[in-house]
Amino acid sequence: MAVAELNGAAIVDEASFHAESRRAFGFPASYTDSIDAWVDCMSYLRDEENMTKFRLKPNEVLEVVIADAEKMKAAVPDLLEELAFCIGGINERYEDYGEKPALELVLR
C-alpha cells in the first residue's frame, strides 16, 4: 500500500495545508493551492497524468496519513472535515468509473 503522510501539527491554515500536500503528494508546479486543485490532482492516481508522485495499480489504495491529527483538528477543524469529505467524493468518482476507491484517510 502506498502511503503519504502529512504533518498535522504543521497545518494551521489553508496555505500550510497546501504546502504539506505539495510535499507529501508531489503535486506539479501548476498546482494552484486550492481545494479544487487538490481534488483534481488526487483524481488521477491511476492515470499517466503525473499529477502526483504516486501511480497506483488498479486495486491499490493510497493511505493518506495525518500525523498529529488532533493538532490539525484543533487548529483547522473545518479544513479536516472538508478533506474527509473530498476524499469520500474522490472515492465515489473512482467507483463511478468502475474502479476501486483509491484513498483511505488515516488520522494518527
C-alpha positions as semicolon CSV with decimal commas, in nm:
position;residue;x (nm);y (nm);z (nm)
1;M;0,000;0,000;0,000
2;A;0,126;0,346;-0,089
3;V;0,142;0,596;0,197
4;A;0,153;0,975;0,200
5;E;0,197;1,138;0,540
6;L;0,104;1,495;0,619
7;N;0,226;1,665;0,935
8;G;-0,096;1,772;1,104
9;A;0,095;1,985;1,357
10;A;0,228;2,196;1,068
11;I;-0,119;2,252;0,920
12;V;-0,258;2,564;1,084
13;D;-0,433;2,723;0,787
14;E;-0,517;2,657;0,424
15;A;-0,176;2,775;0,298
16;S;0,012;2,533;0,524
17;F;-0,223;2,251;0,418
18;H;-0,133;2,309;0,055
19;A;0,238;2,333;0,136
20;E;0,219;1,999;0,319
21;S;0,019;1,849;0,033
22;R;0,276;1,963;-0,223
23;R;0,548;1,796;-0,018
24;A;0,361;1,476;0,060
25;F;0,199;1,415;-0,278
26;G;0,450;1,571;-0,515
27;F;0,195;1,790;-0,694
28;P;0,308;1,954;-1,019
29;A;0,434;2,312;-1,038
30;S;0,098;2,410;-1,190
31;Y;-0,083;2,322;-0,863
32;T;-0,282;2,631;-0,763
33;D;-0,316;2,587;-0,384
34;S;-0,692;2,539;-0,383
35;I;-0,910;2,251;-0,267
36;D;-1,040;2,216;-0,624
37;A;-0,683;2,169;-0,750
38;W;-0,621;1,918;-0,468
39;V;-0,925;1,715;-0,575
40;D;-0,820;1,733;-0,940
41;C;-0,468;1,606;-0,866
42;M;-0,594;1,325;-0,642
43;S;-0,841;1,213;-0,909
44;Y;-0,560;1,092;-1,138
45;L;-0,379;0,846;-0,914
46;R;-0,417;0,557;-1,158
47;D;-0,359;0,755;-1,478
48;E;-0,046;0,867;-1,660
49;E;-0,116;1,234;-1,593
50;N;0,168;1,269;-1,335
51;M;-0,046;1,484;-1,109
52;T;0,121;1,330;-0,801
53;K;0,435;1,130;-0,737
54;F;0,209;0,825;-0,689
55;R;0,094;0,594;-0,966
56;L;-0,143;0,337;-0,818
57;K;-0,210;-0,006;-0,960
58;P;-0,577;-0,091;-1,038
59;N;-0,664;-0,217;-0,687
60;E;-0,403;-0,026;-0,488
61;V;-0,503;0,232;-0,226
62;L;-0,312;0,542;-0,120
63;E;-0,321;0,578;0,256
64;V;-0,336;0,949;0,342
65;V;-0,200;0,969;0,696
66;I;-0,242;1,283;0,902
67;A;0,018;1,261;1,178
68;D;-0,072;1,473;1,484
69;A;-0,427;1,489;1,352
70;E;-0,557;1,624;1,683
71;K;-0,340;1,935;1,640
72;M;-0,475;1,989;1,291
73;K;-0,829;1,935;1,417
74;A;-0,775;2,192;1,692
75;A;-0,629;2,449;1,452
76;V;-0,847;2,399;1,144
77;P;-1,139;2,166;1,217
78;D;-1,333;2,277;0,910
79;L;-1,040;2,200;0,681
80;L;-1,002;1,850;0,823
81;E;-1,374;1,792;0,774
82;E;-1,352;1,923;0,416
83;L;-1,055;1,693;0,348
84;A;-1,253;1,389;0,465
85;F;-1,548;1,499;0,251
86;C;-1,325;1,544;-0,056
87;I;-1,164;1,202;-0,012
88;G;-1,511;1,048;0,003
89;G;-1,610;1,231;-0,313
90;I;-1,293;1,128;-0,495
91;N;-1,354;0,765;-0,400
92;E;-1,709;0,791;-0,531
93;R;-1,569;0,926;-0,858
94;Y;-1,338;0,625;-0,887
95;E;-1,632;0,392;-0,819
96;D;-1,840;0,572;-1,084
97;Y;-1,571;0,473;-1,333
98;G;-1,588;0,110;-1,219
99;E;-1,267;0,129;-1,016
100;K;-1,189;0,050;-0,656
101;P;-1,170;0,355;-0,423
102;A;-0,816;0,493;-0,428
103;L;-0,786;0,681;-0,098
104;E;-0,803;0,598;0,269
105;L;-0,779;0,874;0,533
106;V;-0,596;0,771;0,850
107;L;-0,581;1,006;1,150
108;R;-0,300;0,946;1,393
